[in-house]
Amino acid sequence: MNRVLTRRRIVLTGTPLQNNLKEYYCMVQFVKPNLLGKYNEYLNRFVNPITNGQYTDSTEHDIRVMKRRSHVLHKMLDGAVQRRDYGVLAPFLPPKHEYVLFITLTEVQIKLYQFYLENYSRRPLAGKSSGFLFPDFQSLQRIWTHPLVLKYNSDRYEIMQQKKRDKEEEDYDSEGSLVNFIDDNSTTEESTTEESSDDMSDISDDSRKKSKKKKSKKKGKDKAYTPRGTRANPVEHEEIDQEVVEVKNDNPTEWWMPLVTEQEIDDMRNSHKLILLFDILRQCDAIGDKLLVFSQSLYSLDLIEHFLGKVDDATQEGRVDEKLGGHIGTWSPGVDYFRLDGSTSCENRSI
């Protein structure tokens, strides 16, 4: 980009000073070459001191140095960096009205909420060393969205565990084949014996035989030995001495399963948030208006899409499902609604 010949250079960004000081140097170097000096000099003067003062165990001296270096860097860039906030755009934007709605939980959600607080909150789950606020918040967030979101999380956990087990098996198989490939002591013994002298030919022959026997024993140990029974001496299944690896299938995210039935999982009425959302959808459809739904959770988008499909199926079959709150309507993906998330391709984003 530095090879592009232009009279002026402008870079638009968010808050790079708080995100990445190294990227900040690249942008300033593009707009004002050599303003911050060479890159190594910039690292020693600003990046390292500022970074050292941002750790939880930073000393008071490190924090003071960080503040001074940040102030110096801020002053150096006053002539090249123009900082603007939301107030610059406010006069040119139409007014925005925000309504914050407080929605009560359903009976099923209250039961799940209380059970989690009494049994899992502020104490570690399986495999955790200590309790954390963020995992608790995520679990409670799934509860107050809809019980089906808990199932989504459990299914995803099981998929990740299965992938982990498959990877461990692949690593174990590849490790075993590598050991069999390099663990061949017989070749070394044979070559050493043959190079000794002609007088030791008898000894070398004996060593070859012994080495072959050792090699065959090693191969036998690598394979699982299963004794064969005869009609006179049948071998019982319990007598087979084999190492059995038990795979535990405990899923700590399935704590909710005893509290929720299968009928309640697919019941939209177990979430007042969903009921309100679909009421808004129905009113928007009645007046021909459009609606944008934002969510920080992919599970929530999956949940909405799941019940849209349920409503569409009920409408196509000409029935009114009470579990869907009596909602009807056609909701075909790509026709009646669109979904945009991180997995959406560039081609679909431009539609």
C-alpha positions in Angstrom: 0.0 0.0 0.0 2.9 2.3 0.6 3.7 2.2 -3.1 0.4 3.8 -4.0 1.1 7.4 -5.1 -1.4 9.8 -3.7 -1.4 13.3 -2.4 -3.3 12.5 0.8 -3.8 9.3 2.9 -6.7 8.7 5.2 -7.3 5.8 7.5 -10.7 5.2 9.2 -10.6 2.9 12.3 -12.3 2.4 15.6 -10.2 2.4 18.8 -6.8 0.9 17.8 -4.9 2.4 20.7 -6.9 0.2 23.0 -6.8 -2.9 20.8 -3.4 -3.3 19.2 -0.4 -0.9 19.4 1.4 -2.8 16.7 -1.4 -2.3 14.2 -1.6 1.4 15.3 2.0 1.8 14.2 1.2 0.4 10.7 -1.7 2.9 10.2 0.3 5.9 11.4 3.3 4.8 9.3 1.0 4.7 6.3 -0.4 8.2 6.9 2.7 9.9 8.4 5.8 7.9 7.5 8.6 8.0 10.2 6.5 10.0 12.6 6.9 7.3 15.3 10.5 6.4 14.2 11.6 2.9 13.4 9.5 -0.1 14.5 12.1 -1.4 17.1 12.3 2.1 18.6 8.6 2.3 18.7 8.4 -1.1 20.6 10.9 0.0 23.2 9.5 3.5 23.7 5.7 2.7 23.7 4.6 -0.8 23.1 6.6 -2.6 25.8 6.1 0.0 28.6 2.4 0.3 27.9 1.9 -3.5 27.7 3.8 -4.1 31.0 1.5 -1.8 32.9 -1.7 -3.6 31.8 -1.2 -6.9 33.6 -3.0 -7.8 36.8 0.3 -8.3 38.6 1.9 -5.1 37.3 3.7 -3.0 39.9 2.8 0.6 40.7 6.0 1.7 38.9 4.9 -0.2 35.7 1.5 1.5 35.9 3.0 5.0 36.2 5.3 4.4 33.3 2.4 3.1 31.2 0.3 6.2 31.9 3.3 8.5 31.0 4.1 6.6 27.8 0.4 6.6 26.8 0.2 10.4 27.4 3.3 11.0 25.3 2.0 8.9 22.5 -1.3 10.7 22.6 0.3 14.1 22.3 2.6 13.0 19.5 -0.4 12.0 17.4 -2.5 15.0 18.0 -1.6 16.5 14.6 -2.2 13.2 12.7 -5.1 11.6 14.5 -8.6 13.1 14.8 -10.7 11.5 17.5 -14.5 11.7 17.1 -17.3 10.2 19.0 -21.0 9.5 18.4 -21.8 13.2 19.0 -20.5 14.1 15.5 -23.1 12.0 13.7 -26.0 12.6 16.0 -27.3 15.8 14.2 -27.4 14.0 10.9 -29.2 10.8 12.1 -32.9 10.4 12.6 -34.1 10.1 16.1 -34.0 6.7 17.7 -36.5 5.5 20.4 -35.4 2.7 22.7 -37.8 0.6 24.8 -36.4 -1.7 27.4 -39.0 -4.4 28.3 -38.7 -6.5 31.5 -40.2 -10.0 30.8 -41.1 -12.5 33.5 -40.0 -16.1 33.4 -42.3 -19.0 32.9 -42.9 -21.7 35.5 -40.5 -24.1 33.8 -37.8 -21.4 33.6 -38.3 -20.4 37.2 -37.8 -24.1 38.2 -34.6 -24.4 36.2 -33.4 -21.1 37.4 -33.8 -21.9 41.1 -32.4 -25.4 40.6 -29.2 -24.0 39.0 -28.7 -21.4 41.7 -29.1 -23.9 44.5 -27.0 -26.7 43.0 -24.5 -25.2 40.5 -24.0 -21.5 41.0 -20.8 -20.3 42.7 -19.3 -23.8 42.7 -17.4 -25.7 40.1 -19.0 -27.9 37.5 -17.4 -31.2 36.6 -13.8 -30.7 35.5 -13.7 -27.1 36.8 -11.3 -26.0 39.5 -13.4 -23.1 40.7 -16.7 -21.3 40.1 -16.8 -18.4 37.7 -19.4 -15.7 37.1 -19.2 -15.8 33.3 -20.1 -19.5 33.0 -23.0 -19.0 35.4 -24.2 -16.0 33.5 -24.1 -18.0 30.2 -26.1 -20.9 31.8 -28.7 -18.6 33.3 -28.9 -16.8 29.9 -29.8 -20.0 28.2 -32.5 -20.6 30.9 -34.3 -17.3 30.5 -34.2 -17.6 26.7 -35.8 -21.0 26.3 -35.2 -24.6 27.7 -34.5 -25.7 24.1 -31.3 -23.6 24.2 -30.0 -25.9 27.0 -30.5 -28.8 24.7 -28.5 -27.1 22.0 -25.7 -26.5 24.4 -25.7 -30.1 25.5 -25.7 -31.4 22.0 -22.8 -29.2 21.1 -20.8 -30.3 24.1 -21.4 -34.0 23.2 -20.2 -33.3 19.6 -17.0 -31.6 20.9 -16.3 -34.4 23.3 -16.8 -37.0 20.5 -14.4 -35.1 18.3 -11.9 -35.0 21.2 -12.2 -38.8 21.7 -11.8 -39.5 18.0 -8.7 -37.3 17.9 -7.2 -39.2 20.9 -7.9 -42.5 19.2 -6.2 -41.3 16.0 -3.2 -40.0 18.0 -3.0 -43.3 19.8 -3.1 -45.3 16.6 -0.5 -43.2 14.9 1.7 -43.4 18.0 1.5 -47.1 18.1 2.4 -47.5 14.4 5.4 -45.3 14.9 6.6 -47.3 17.8 6.3 -50.6 15.8 8.1 -48.9 13.0 11.2 -47.8 14.9 11.3 -50.5 17.6 13.4 -53.1 15.8 16.4 -54.1 17.9 17.0 -57.3 15.9 18.6 -55.5 13.0 21.2 -53.8 15.3 22.0 -57.1 16.9 22.4 -58.9 13.6 24.7 -56.2 12.1 26.8 -56.0 15.2 27.3 -59.8 15.3 28.1 -60.2 11.7 30.8 -57.5 11.8 32.7 -59.1 14.8 34.7 -61.9 13.0 34.4 -65.1 11.1 35.3 -67.1 14.2 32.1 -66.0 15.8 29.8 -67.3 13.1 28.2 -69.9 15.3 27.5 -67.3 18.0 26.1 -64.9 15.4 23.7 -67.7 14.1 22.5 -68.2 17.6 22.0 -64.5 18.1 20.0 -64.3 14.9 17.7 -67.0 16.1 17.3 -65.4 19.5 16.7 -62.0 18.0 14.0 -63.5 15.7 12.3 -65.1 18.7 12.4 -61.7 20.5 11.0 -60.0 17.5 8.1 -62.5 17.2 7.4 -62.1 20.9 7.2 -58.3 20.6 4.9 -58.6 17.7 2.7 -60.9 19.7 2.6 -58.4 22.6 1.5 -55.6 20.4 -1.6 -57.5 19.4 -4.5 -58.3 21.8 -4.1 -61.9 22.7 -7.3 -63.9 22.6 -6.9 -67.6 23.7 -8.6 -70.2 21.5 -10.7 -72.8 23.2 -11.3 -76.4 22.2 -14.2 -78.7 22.7 -12.5 -80.2 25.7 -11.4 -77.0 27.2 -13.8 -74.2 26.2 -12.7 -70.7 27.0 -15.2 -68.6 29.0 -15.6 -64.9 28.1 -14.7 -63.9 31.6 -11.4 -65.7 31.4 -10.1 -63.6 28.6 -7.6 -61.2 30.2 -7.8 -58.1 28.1 -7.6 -54.5 29.1 -10.9 -52.8 28.6 -11.0 -49.0 28.4 -14.2 -47.6 29.7 -15.3 -44.4 28.1 -17.3 -42.2 30.4 -20.1 -40.4 28.7 -21.0 -38.0 31.5 -22.2 -34.7 30.2 -22.1 -32.0 32.9 -24.3 -29.8 30.7 -27.3 -32.2 30.9 -28.2 -31.2 34.5 -31.5 -29.8 33.2 -32.8 -33.0 31.7 -34.7 -34.4 34.8 -36.5 -31.1 35.1 -37.8 -30.7 31.5 -40.0 -33.1 29.5 -39.8 -33.6 25.8 -43.1 -31.9 25.4 -41.9 -28.8 27.2 -38.8 -28.6 25.1 -40.8 -27.9 21.9 -43.3 -25.6 23.6 -43.0 -22.0 22.6 -45.1 -21.0 25.6 -42.2 -21.8 27.9 -40.5 -18.6 27.0 -42.3 -15.2 27.3 -39.5 -13.7 25.2 -40.5 -15.9 22.2 -44.2 -15.2 22.7 -43.5 -11.5 22.6 -41.2 -11.8 19.6 -43.7 -13.7 17.5 -46.5 -11.3 18.5 -44.3 -8.5 17.1 -43.7 -10.6 14.0 -47.4 -11.1 13.5 -48.2 -7.3 13.8 -45.3 -6.4 11.4 -46.7 -8.9 8.9 -50.2 -7.4 9.2 -49.0 -3.9 8.3 -46.4 -5.0 5.8 -43.4 -3.8 7.9 -40.0 -5.3 8.2 -38.2 -6.4 11.4 -34.5 -6.8 12.3 -33.7 -9.1 15.2 -30.3 -8.9 16.7 -28.8 -11.4 19.1 -25.4 -12.0 20.7 -26.1 -15.8 20.8 -26.1 -18.2 17.8 -28.3 -20.5 20.0 -30.9 -17.8 20.1 -30.9 -17.5 16.3 -31.2 -21.3 16.0 -34.1 -21.2 18.4 -36.0 -18.5 16.5 -35.3 -20.3 13.2 -36.5 -23.6 14.8 -39.9 -22.2 15.8 -40.3 -20.3 12.5 -40.0 -23.7 10.8 -42.5 -25.2 13.3 -45.0 -22.4 12.5 -44.5 -22.8 8.8 -45.0 -26.6 9.0 -48.3 -26.1 11.0 -49.5 -23.6 8.4 -48.7 -25.8 5.5 -50.6 -28.7 7.1 -53.6 -26.4 7.9 -53.5 -26.8 11.6 -53.2 -24.5 14.6 -50.7 -25.7 17.2 -51.3 -24.5 20.8 -47.7 -25.2 21.6 -46.8 -22.5 19.1 -49.1 -20.0 20.7 -51.6 -20.3 17.8 -49.3 -18.5 15.4 -49.7 -19.2 11.7 -47.8 -18.0 8.6 -45.3 -19.0 6.0 -41.7 -18.7 7.0 -39.4 -20.1 4.3 -35.7 -19.3 4.7 -34.3 -17.1 1.9 -37.8 -16.0 1.0 -39.7 -14.8 4.0 -36.7 -14.2 6.3 -32.9 -14.1 6.0 -30.3 -15.0 8.6 -26.9 -13.3 8.8 -24.2 -14.6 11.1 -20.5 -15.5 10.9 -21.1 -18.5 8.7 -22.9 -16.6 6.0 -21.0 -16.5 2.7 -20.0 -13.3 1.0 -22.4 -14.1 -1.9 -25.4 -14.4 0.4 -24.4 -11.3 2.4 -24.7 -9.1 -0.8 -28.3 -10.3 -1.5 
